[in-house]
Amino acid sequence: MKKYRCIICGYIYDPEQGDPDNGVEPGTSFDDLPEDWVCPICGASKEDFEVFE
């Protein structure tokens, strides 16, 4: 699964780890995140993320 980076603060969303502190189970792809999910560091929306290679 692809990782995604917040273009505002640089946080990397790794689907293998998820975001358990915010209710996102490990194995959740970026596309399957809730629409209201935000960056846990800066609060940016999903639109502010790009694929991280």
C-alpha distance matrix in Angstrom:
0.0 3.8 6.6 9.8 13.3 16.5 19.0 21.8 21.4 18.4 16.5 12.9 10.7 8.2 6.5 7.6 10.9 11.3 14.7 17.2 20.2 19.7 19.0 15.2 14.2 11.5 8.6 9.2 6.8 8.7 10.4 11.7 13.3 17.1 18.7 20.9 18.2 19.2 18.3 19.7 21.5 23.2 22.8 21.3 19.9 16.5 18.3 18.6 15.0 13.6 10.5 10.8 10.8
3.8 0.0 3.8 6.6 10.1 13.4 15.6 18.6 18.4 15.4 14.0 10.5 8.9 7.5 7.3 9.4 11.9 12.0 14.8 17.9 20.3 19.6 19.5 15.9 15.7 13.3 11.1 10.8 7.8 7.9 10.0 12.3 13.2 16.8 17.8 19.9 17.2 17.5 16.3 18.2 19.5 20.8 20.7 18.8 17.6 14.3 15.6 15.6 11.9 10.1 6.8 7.1 7.6
6.6 3.8 0.0 3.8 6.9 10.3 12.8 15.5 14.9 11.8 10.3 6.7 5.7 4.9 6.5 8.9 10.2 10.3 12.5 15.9 17.8 17.4 18.0 14.6 14.9 12.6 11.5 11.0 8.7 7.8 10.9 12.9 12.7 16.2 17.1 18.5 15.5 15.1 13.3 15.0 16.0 17.5 17.7 16.1 15.5 12.7 14.3 13.5 9.7 8.6 6.1 5.3 7.1
9.8 6.6 3.8 0.0 3.8 6.8 9.3 12.1 12.0 9.4 8.3 5.6 5.1 6.9 8.7 11.7 12.2 11.4 12.6 16.3 17.5 16.6 17.7 14.7 16.0 14.5 13.7 12.3 9.8 7.4 10.3 12.8 11.8 14.9 15.1 16.2 13.4 12.5 10.7 13.1 13.8 14.6 14.7 12.7 12.2 9.5 10.8 9.7 6.0 5.3 4.5 4.8 8.2
13.3 10.1 6.9 3.8 0.0 3.8 6.1 8.7 8.4 5.7 5.6 4.4 6.2 8.9 11.6 14.2 14.0 13.3 13.5 17.3 17.8 17.0 18.9 16.4 18.1 16.8 16.7 15.3 13.3 10.6 13.4 15.8 14.1 16.7 16.5 16.8 14.0 12.1 9.5 11.9 11.6 12.1 13.0 10.9 11.5 9.9 10.7 8.4 5.2 5.4 6.3 5.5 9.2
16.5 13.4 10.3 6.8 3.8 0.0 3.8 5.4 5.8 4.9 5.2 6.5 8.0 11.4 13.9 16.8 15.9 14.5 13.9 17.5 17.3 16.2 18.6 16.7 19.1 18.4 18.7 16.8 15.1 11.9 14.5 16.5 14.2 16.0 15.3 15.0 12.5 9.8 7.2 10.0 9.3 8.8 9.7 7.5 8.8 8.3 9.0 5.8 4.4 6.6 9.1 9.1 12.8
19.0 15.6 12.8 9.3 6.1 3.8 0.0 3.8 6.0 5.7 8.0 9.6 11.5 14.8 17.3 20.2 19.5 18.3 17.7 21.3 20.9 19.8 22.3 20.4 22.8 22.1 22.2 20.3 18.2 14.8 16.9 19.4 17.4 18.9 17.5 17.4 15.4 12.5 10.3 13.2 11.8 10.4 11.6 8.8 10.3 10.2 9.4 5.8 5.7 6.9 9.9 10.1 13.5
21.8 18.6 15.5 12.1 8.7 5.4 3.8 0.0 3.8 6.1 8.2 11.0 13.0 16.6 19.1 21.9 20.6 19.3 17.9 21.3 20.2 19.1 22.0 20.8 23.6 23.3 23.9 21.9 20.3 16.9 19.1 21.1 18.5 19.5 18.1 17.1 15.2 11.8 9.4 11.8 9.7 7.6 9.4 7.2 10.0 11.2 10.8 7.0 8.3 10.4 13.5 13.5 16.9
21.4 18.4 14.9 12.0 8.4 5.8 6.0 3.8 0.0 3.8 5.7 9.2 11.8 15.1 18.1 20.4 18.7 17.8 16.2 19.4 18.2 17.7 20.9 19.8 22.3 21.8 22.8 21.3 20.2 17.2 19.9 21.6 18.8 20.1 19.4 18.1 15.6 12.1 8.9 10.2 7.4 6.6 9.5 8.6 11.8 12.8 13.4 9.7 9.9 11.9 14.3 13.3 16.6
18.4 15.4 11.8 9.4 5.7 4.9 5.7 6.1 3.8 0.0 3.8 6.3 9.6 12.4 15.7 17.8 16.5 16.1 15.3 18.7 18.1 18.0 20.7 19.0 21.0 19.9 20.7 19.5 18.2 15.6 18.6 20.5 18.1 20.1 19.7 19.1 16.2 13.2 9.8 11.2 9.0 9.4 11.9 10.7 13.1 13.0 13.7 10.3 9.0 10.1 11.6 10.0 13.0
16.5 14.0 10.3 8.3 5.6 5.2 8.0 8.2 5.7 3.8 0.0 3.8 6.5 9.5 12.7 14.7 13.0 12.5 11.5 14.8 14.4 14.4 17.1 15.4 17.4 16.4 17.5 16.4 15.6 13.3 16.6 17.9 15.4 17.5 17.7 17.0 13.7 11.0 7.4 8.2 6.9 8.5 10.5 10.1 12.1 11.8 13.6 10.8 9.0 10.7 11.7 10.3 13.5
12.9 10.5 6.7 5.6 4.4 6.5 9.6 11.0 9.2 6.3 3.8 0.0 3.8 6.1 9.6 11.5 10.4 10.4 10.5 14.0 14.6 14.7 16.6 14.2 15.5 13.9 14.5 13.8 12.8 10.9 14.5 15.9 14.0 16.8 17.5 17.4 14.0 12.2 9.1 10.1 10.0 11.9 13.1 12.3 13.3 12.0 13.9 11.7 8.9 9.6 9.4 7.7 10.6
10.7 8.9 5.7 5.1 6.2 8.0 11.5 13.0 11.8 9.6 6.5 3.8 0.0 3.8 6.3 8.9 8.0 7.1 7.8 11.5 12.7 12.3 13.6 10.8 12.1 10.7 11.2 10.1 9.3 7.6 11.4 12.3 10.5 13.5 14.7 15.0 11.5 10.6 8.4 9.5 10.8 12.8 13.0 12.3 12.3 10.4 13.1 11.9 8.9 9.9 9.5 8.9 11.8
8.2 7.5 4.9 6.9 8.9 11.4 14.8 16.6 15.1 12.4 9.5 6.1 3.8 0.0 3.8 5.4 5.5 6.0 8.3 11.4 13.5 13.7 14.2 11.0 11.0 8.6 8.7 8.8 8.3 8.3 12.0 12.6 11.7 15.2 16.9 17.6 14.1 13.9 12.0 12.5 14.0 16.3 16.6 16.0 15.9 13.6 16.2 15.3 12.0 12.2 10.6 9.5 11.3
6.5 7.3 6.5 8.7 11.6 13.9 17.3 19.1 18.1 15.7 12.7 9.6 6.3 3.8 0.0 3.8 5.3 4.9 8.2 10.8 13.7 13.4 12.9 9.2 8.7 6.2 5.2 5.3 5.1 6.6 9.8 9.8 9.6 13.3 15.6 16.8 13.6 14.5 13.5 14.1 16.3 18.5 18.0 17.4 16.5 13.8 16.7 16.6 13.4 13.7 11.9 11.8 13.4
7.6 9.4 8.9 11.7 14.2 16.8 20.2 21.9 20.4 17.8 14.7 11.5 8.9 5.4 3.8 0.0 3.8 5.8 9.4 11.0 14.2 14.8 14.0 10.6 8.8 5.2 4.7 7.2 8.1 10.3 13.3 12.8 12.9 16.4 19.0 20.0 16.7 17.5 16.3 16.2 18.2 20.9 20.8 20.6 20.0 17.5 20.4 20.1 16.8 16.9 14.8 14.0 14.8
10.9 11.9 10.2 12.2 14.0 15.9 19.5 20.6 18.7 16.5 13.0 10.4 8.0 5.5 5.3 3.8 0.0 3.8 6.5 7.8 10.7 11.9 11.6 8.9 7.6 4.6 6.7 8.2 10.0 11.3 14.7 13.8 12.8 15.9 18.6 18.9 15.3 15.8 14.3 13.4 15.5 18.5 18.6 19.0 18.9 17.0 20.3 19.6 16.7 17.5 16.0 15.0 16.4
11.3 12.0 10.3 11.4 13.3 14.5 18.3 19.3 17.8 16.1 12.5 10.4 7.1 6.0 4.9 5.8 3.8 0.0 3.8 6.0 8.9 9.0 8.6 5.4 5.3 4.1 6.2 5.9 8.0 8.9 12.0 10.8 9.3 12.2 15.0 15.2 11.7 12.7 11.8 11.3 14.1 16.7 16.1 16.5 15.9 14.2 17.6 17.4 14.9 16.2 15.4 15.1 17.2
14.7 14.8 12.5 12.6 13.5 13.9 17.7 17.9 16.2 15.3 11.5 10.5 7.8 8.3 8.2 9.4 6.5 3.8 0.0 3.8 5.5 5.6 6.4 4.7 6.5 7.1 9.7 8.8 10.8 10.6 13.7 12.3 9.7 11.7 14.3 13.6 9.9 10.4 9.6 8.2 11.2 14.0 13.3 14.5 14.4 13.5 17.2 16.7 14.8 16.9 16.9 16.6 19.2
17.2 17.9 15.9 16.3 17.3 17.5 21.3 21.3 19.4 18.7 14.8 14.0 11.5 11.4 10.8 11.0 7.8 6.0 3.8 0.0 3.8 5.3 4.9 4.9 5.6 7.2 10.6 10.3 13.2 13.7 16.4 14.3 12.0 13.4 16.4 15.4 12.2 13.1 12.6 10.5 13.6 16.6 15.8 17.5 17.4 16.8 20.6 20.3 18.6 20.7 20.6 20.2 22.6
20.2 20.3 17.8 17.5 17.8 17.3 20.9 20.2 18.2 18.1 14.4 14.6 12.7 13.5 13.7 14.2 10.7 8.9 5.5 3.8 0.0 3.8 5.8 7.4 9.2 10.9 14.3 13.5 16.0 15.8 18.5 16.6 13.7 14.4 16.9 15.1 11.9 12.1 11.6 8.6 11.5 14.5 13.8 16.2 16.8 17.0 20.7 20.0 18.9 21.5 21.9 21.5 24.2
19.7 19.6 17.4 16.6 17.0 16.2 19.8 19.1 17.7 18.0 14.4 14.7 12.3 13.7 13.4 14.8 11.9 9.0 5.6 5.3 3.8 0.0 3.8 5.8 8.9 11.3 14.1 12.3 14.6 13.9 16.1 14.1 10.9 10.9 13.3 11.4 8.5 9.3 9.8 7.7 11.3 13.5 11.9 14.1 14.0 14.3 18.0 17.9 17.1 20.0 20.8 21.0 24.0
19.0 19.5 18.0 17.7 18.9 18.6 22.3 22.0 20.9 20.7 17.1 16.6 13.6 14.2 12.9 14.0 11.6 8.6 6.4 4.9 5.8 3.8 0.0 3.8 6.3 9.6 12.2 10.5 13.4 13.6 15.4 12.7 10.1 10.2 13.4 12.1 9.7 11.7 12.7 11.2 14.9 17.0 15.1 16.9 16.1 15.7 19.5 19.9 18.9 21.4 21.7 22.2 25.0
15.2 15.9 14.6 14.7 16.4 16.7 20.4 20.8 19.8 19.0 15.4 14.2 10.8 11.0 9.2 10.6 8.9 5.4 4.7 4.9 7.4 5.8 3.8 0.0 3.8 6.7 8.7 6.8 9.7 10.2 12.2 9.7 7.5 8.9 12.3 12.0 9.1 11.3 11.9 11.2 14.8 16.9 15.3 16.2 15.1 13.9 17.7 18.2 16.5 18.7 18.6 19.1 21.7
14.2 15.7 14.9 16.0 18.1 19.1 22.8 23.6 22.3 21.0 17.4 15.5 12.1 11.0 8.7 8.8 7.6 5.3 6.5 5.6 9.2 8.9 6.3 3.8 0.0 3.8 6.3 6.0 9.6 11.4 13.4 10.7 9.7 11.7 15.3 15.5 12.8 14.9 15.1 14.2 17.6 20.1 18.8 19.6 18.5 16.9 20.5 21.0 18.9 20.5 19.7 19.9 21.9
11.5 13.3 12.6 14.5 16.8 18.4 22.1 23.3 21.8 19.9 16.4 13.9 10.7 8.6 6.2 5.2 4.6 4.1 7.1 7.2 10.9 11.3 9.6 6.7 3.8 0.0 3.8 5.6 8.7 11.0 13.5 11.6 11.2 14.0 17.3 17.9 14.7 16.3 15.8 15.1 18.0 20.7 19.9 20.4 19.6 17.5 21.0 21.1 18.4 19.4 18.0 17.8 19.3
8.6 11.1 11.5 13.7 16.7 18.7 22.2 23.9 22.8 20.7 17.5 14.5 11.2 8.7 5.2 4.7 6.7 6.2 9.7 10.6 14.3 14.1 12.2 8.7 6.3 3.8 0.0 3.8 6.3 9.5 11.5 9.9 10.6 13.9 17.0 18.4 15.6 17.4 17.1 17.2 20.0 22.4 21.4 21.3 19.9 17.3 20.4 21.0 18.0 18.4 16.6 16.7 17.9
9.2 10.8 11.0 12.3 15.3 16.8 20.3 21.9 21.3 19.5 16.4 13.8 10.1 8.8 5.3 7.2 8.2 5.9 8.8 10.3 13.5 12.3 10.5 6.8 6.0 5.6 3.8 0.0 3.8 6.5 8.2 6.2 6.8 10.2 13.2 14.8 12.2 14.4 14.7 15.3 18.4 20.3 18.9 18.5 16.7 14.1 17.2 18.2 15.6 16.4 15.1 16.0 17.8
6.8 7.8 8.7 9.8 13.3 15.1 18.2 20.3 20.2 18.2 15.6 12.8 9.3 8.3 5.1 8.1 10.0 8.0 10.8 13.2 16.0 14.6 13.4 9.7 9.6 8.7 6.3 3.8 0.0 3.8 5.4 5.2 6.7 10.4 12.6 14.8 12.4 14.3 14.5 16.0 18.6 20.0 18.7 17.6 15.6 12.3 14.9 16.1 13.2 13.5 11.9 13.4 15.1
8.7 7.9 7.8 7.4 10.6 11.9 14.8 16.9 17.2 15.6 13.3 10.9 7.6 8.3 6.6 10.3 11.3 8.9 10.6 13.7 15.8 13.9 13.6 10.2 11.4 11.0 9.5 6.5 3.8 0.0 3.8 5.4 5.4 8.9 10.2 12.3 10.0 11.4 11.6 13.8 16.2 17.1 15.7 14.1 12.0 8.6 11.2 12.3 9.6 10.3 9.6 11.6 14.1
10.4 10.0 10.9 10.3 13.4 14.5 16.9 19.1 19.9 18.6 16.6 14.5 11.4 12.0 9.8 13.3 14.7 12.0 13.7 16.4 18.5 16.1 15.4 12.2 13.4 13.5 11.5 8.2 5.4 3.8 0.0 3.8 5.6 8.3 9.0 12.1 10.9 13.0 14.1 16.6 19.1 19.5 17.6 15.7 12.8 9.3 11.2 13.4 11.3 11.8 11.3 14.1 16.3
11.7 12.3 12.9 12.8 15.8 16.5 19.4 21.1 21.6 20.5 17.9 15.9 12.3 12.6 9.8 12.8 13.8 10.8 12.3 14.3 16.6 14.1 12.7 9.7 10.7 11.6 9.9 6.2 5.2 5.4 3.8 0.0 3.8 6.4 8.5 11.3 10.1 13.0 14.6 16.4 19.5 20.2 18.0 16.9 14.0 11.0 13.7 15.8 14.0 15.0 14.6 16.9 19.1
13.3 13.2 12.7 11.8 14.1 14.2 17.4 18.5 18.8 18.1 15.4 14.0 10.5 11.7 9.6 12.9 12.8 9.3 9.7 12.0 13.7 10.9 10.1 7.5 9.7 11.2 10.6 6.8 6.7 5.4 5.6 3.8 0.0 3.8 6.4 8.2 6.5 9.4 11.2 12.8 16.1 16.8 14.4 13.6 11.1 8.7 11.9 13.7 12.2 14.2 14.5 16.4 19.2
17.1 16.8 16.2 14.9 16.7 16.0 18.9 19.5 20.1 20.1 17.5 16.8 13.5 15.2 13.3 16.4 15.9 12.2 11.7 13.4 14.4 10.9 10.2 8.9 11.7 14.0 13.9 10.2 10.4 8.9 8.3 6.4 3.8 0.0 3.8 5.4 5.3 9.0 11.8 13.4 16.8 17.0 13.9 13.5 10.6 9.2 12.3 14.5 14.0 16.5 17.4 19.6 22.6
18.7 17.8 17.1 15.1 16.5 15.3 17.5 18.1 19.4 19.7 17.7 17.5 14.7 16.9 15.6 19.0 18.6 15.0 14.3 16.4 16.9 13.3 13.4 12.3 15.3 17.3 17.0 13.2 12.6 10.2 9.0 8.5 6.4 3.8 0.0 3.8 5.6 8.5 11.7 14.1 17.0 16.3 13.0 11.9 8.5 7.4 9.7 12.4 12.8 15.4 17.0 19.6 22.8
20.9 19.9 18.5 16.2 16.8 15.0 17.4 17.1 18.1 19.1 17.0 17.4 15.0 17.6 16.8 20.0 18.9 15.2 13.6 15.4 15.1 11.4 12.1 12.0 15.5 17.9 18.4 14.8 14.8 12.3 12.1 11.3 8.2 5.4 3.8 0.0 3.8 6.3 10.1 11.9 14.8 14.0 10.4 10.2 7.4 8.0 10.7 12.6 13.5 16.7 18.7 20.8 24.3
18.2 17.2 15.5 13.4 14.0 12.5 15.4 15.2 15.6 16.2 13.7 14.0 11.5 14.1 13.6 16.7 15.3 11.7 9.9 12.2 11.9 8.5 9.7 9.1 12.8 14.7 15.6 12.2 12.4 10.0 10.9 10.1 6.5 5.3 5.6 3.8 0.0 3.8 7.0 8.6 11.8 11.8 8.7 8.8 6.8 6.9 10.4 11.4 11.5 14.8 16.5 18.1 21.6
19.2 17.5 15.1 12.5 12.1 9.8 12.5 11.8 12.1 13.2 11.0 12.2 10.6 13.9 14.5 17.5 15.8 12.7 10.4 13.1 12.1 9.3 11.7 11.3 14.9 16.3 17.4 14.4 14.3 11.4 13.0 13.0 9.4 9.0 8.5 6.3 3.8 0.0 3.8 6.1 8.6 8.1 5.0 5.4 4.7 6.3 9.4 9.3 9.9 13.5 15.7 16.9 20.6
18.3 16.3 13.3 10.7 9.5 7.2 10.3 9.4 8.9 9.8 7.4 9.1 8.4 12.0 13.5 16.3 14.3 11.8 9.6 12.6 11.6 9.8 12.7 11.9 15.1 15.8 17.1 14.7 14.5 11.6 14.1 14.6 11.2 11.8 11.7 10.1 7.0 3.8 0.0 3.8 5.4 5.7 4.6 5.1 6.4 7.5 10.3 8.8 8.8 12.2 14.3 14.7 18.4
19.7 18.2 15.0 13.1 11.9 10.0 13.2 11.8 10.2 11.2 8.2 10.1 9.5 12.5 14.1 16.2 13.4 11.3 8.2 10.5 8.6 7.7 11.2 11.2 14.2 15.1 17.2 15.3 16.0 13.8 16.6 16.4 12.8 13.4 14.1 11.9 8.6 6.1 3.8 0.0 3.8 6.1 5.9 8.2 9.9 11.1 14.2 12.6 12.3 15.5 17.1 17.0 20.4
21.5 19.5 16.0 13.8 11.6 9.3 11.8 9.7 7.4 9.0 6.9 10.0 10.8 14.0 16.3 18.2 15.5 14.1 11.2 13.6 11.5 11.3 14.9 14.8 17.6 18.0 20.0 18.4 18.6 16.2 19.1 19.5 16.1 16.8 17.0 14.8 11.8 8.6 5.4 3.8 0.0 3.8 6.1 8.2 11.1 12.7 15.0 12.6 12.6 15.6 17.5 16.9 20.2
23.2 20.8 17.5 14.6 12.1 8.8 10.4 7.6 6.6 9.4 8.5 11.9 12.8 16.3 18.5 20.9 18.5 16.7 14.0 16.6 14.5 13.5 17.0 16.9 20.1 20.7 22.4 20.3 20.0 17.1 19.5 20.2 16.8 17.0 16.3 14.0 11.8 8.1 5.7 6.1 3.8 0.0 3.8 5.6 9.2 11.7 13.3 10.6 11.8 15.1 17.7 17.6 21.2
22.8 20.7 17.7 14.7 13.0 9.7 11.6 9.4 9.5 11.9 10.5 13.1 13.0 16.6 18.0 20.8 18.6 16.1 13.3 15.8 13.8 11.9 15.1 15.3 18.8 19.9 21.4 18.9 18.7 15.7 17.6 18.0 14.4 13.9 13.0 10.4 8.7 5.0 4.6 5.9 6.1 3.8 0.0 3.8 6.5 9.5 11.4 9.8 11.4 15.1 17.8 18.4 22.2
21.3 18.8 16.1 12.7 10.9 7.5 8.8 7.2 8.6 10.7 10.1 12.3 12.3 16.0 17.4 20.6 19.0 16.5 14.5 17.5 16.2 14.1 16.9 16.2 19.6 20.4 21.3 18.5 17.6 14.1 15.7 16.9 13.6 13.5 11.9 10.2 8.8 5.4 5.1 8.2 8.2 5.6 3.8 0.0 3.8 6.8 7.9 6.1 8.3 12.0 15.1 16.1 19.9
19.9 17.6 15.5 12.2 11.5 8.8 10.3 10.0 11.8 13.1 12.1 13.3 12.3 15.9 16.5 20.0 18.9 15.9 14.4 17.4 16.8 14.0 16.1 15.1 18.5 19.6 19.9 16.7 15.6 12.0 12.8 14.0 11.1 10.6 8.5 7.4 6.8 4.7 6.4 9.9 11.1 9.2 6.5 3.8 0.0 3.8 5.4 5.6 7.6 11.3 14.3 16.1 19.9
16.5 14.3 12.7 9.5 9.9 8.3 10.2 11.2 12.8 13.0 11.8 12.0 10.4 13.6 13.8 17.5 17.0 14.2 13.5 16.8 17.0 14.3 15.7 13.9 16.9 17.5 17.3 14.1 12.3 8.6 9.3 11.0 8.7 9.2 7.4 8.0 6.9 6.3 7.5 11.1 12.7 11.7 9.5 6.8 3.8 0.0 3.8 5.3 5.6 8.8 11.3 13.6 17.2
18.3 15.6 14.3 10.8 10.7 9.0 9.4 10.8 13.4 13.7 13.6 13.9 13.1 16.2 16.7 20.4 20.3 17.6 17.2 20.6 20.7 18.0 19.5 17.7 20.5 21.0 20.4 17.2 14.9 11.2 11.2 13.7 11.9 12.3 9.7 10.7 10.4 9.4 10.3 14.2 15.0 13.3 11.4 7.9 5.4 3.8 0.0 3.8 5.5 8.0 11.2 13.9 17.4
18.6 15.6 13.5 9.7 8.4 5.8 5.8 7.0 9.7 10.3 10.8 11.7 11.9 15.3 16.6 20.1 19.6 17.4 16.7 20.3 20.0 17.9 19.9 18.2 21.0 21.1 21.0 18.2 16.1 12.3 13.4 15.8 13.7 14.5 12.4 12.6 11.4 9.3 8.8 12.6 12.6 10.6 9.8 6.1 5.6 5.3 3.8 0.0 3.8 6.9 10.5 12.4 16.0
15.0 11.9 9.7 6.0 5.2 4.4 5.7 8.3 9.9 9.0 9.0 8.9 8.9 12.0 13.4 16.8 16.7 14.9 14.8 18.6 18.9 17.1 18.9 16.5 18.9 18.4 18.0 15.6 13.2 9.6 11.3 14.0 12.2 14.0 12.8 13.5 11.5 9.9 8.8 12.3 12.6 11.8 11.4 8.3 7.6 5.6 5.5 3.8 0.0 3.8 7.0 8.8 12.5
13.6 10.1 8.6 5.3 5.4 6.6 6.9 10.4 11.9 10.1 10.7 9.6 9.9 12.2 13.7 16.9 17.5 16.2 16.9 20.7 21.5 20.0 21.4 18.7 20.5 19.4 18.4 16.4 13.5 10.3 11.8 15.0 14.2 16.5 15.4 16.7 14.8 13.5 12.2 15.5 15.6 15.1 15.1 12.0 11.3 8.8 8.0 6.9 3.8 0.0 3.8 6.2 9.5
10.5 6.8 6.1 4.5 6.3 9.1 9.9 13.5 14.3 11.6 11.7 9.4 9.5 10.6 11.9 14.8 16.0 15.4 16.9 20.6 21.9 20.8 21.7 18.6 19.7 18.0 16.6 15.1 11.9 9.6 11.3 14.6 14.5 17.4 17.0 18.7 16.5 15.7 14.3 17.1 17.5 17.7 17.8 15.1 14.3 11.3 11.2 10.5 7.0 3.8 0.0 3.8 6.4
10.8 7.1 5.3 4.8 5.5 9.1 10.1 13.5 13.3 10.0 10.3 7.7 8.9 9.5 11.8 14.0 15.0 15.1 16.6 20.2 21.5 21.0 22.2 19.1 19.9 17.8 16.7 16.0 13.4 11.6 14.1 16.9 16.4 19.6 19.6 20.8 18.1 16.9 14.7 17.0 16.9 17.6 18.4 16.1 16.1 13.6 13.9 12.4 8.8 6.2 3.8 0.0 3.8
10.8 7.6 7.1 8.2 9.2 12.8 13.5 16.9 16.6 13.0 13.5 10.6 11.8 11.3 13.4 14.8 16.4 17.2 19.2 22.6 24.2 24.0 25.0 21.7 21.9 19.3 17.9 17.8 15.1 14.1 16.3 19.1 19.2 22.6 22.8 24.3 21.6 20.6 18.4 20.4 20.2 21.2 22.2 19.9 19.9 17.2 17.4 16.0 12.5 9.5 6.4 3.8 0.0
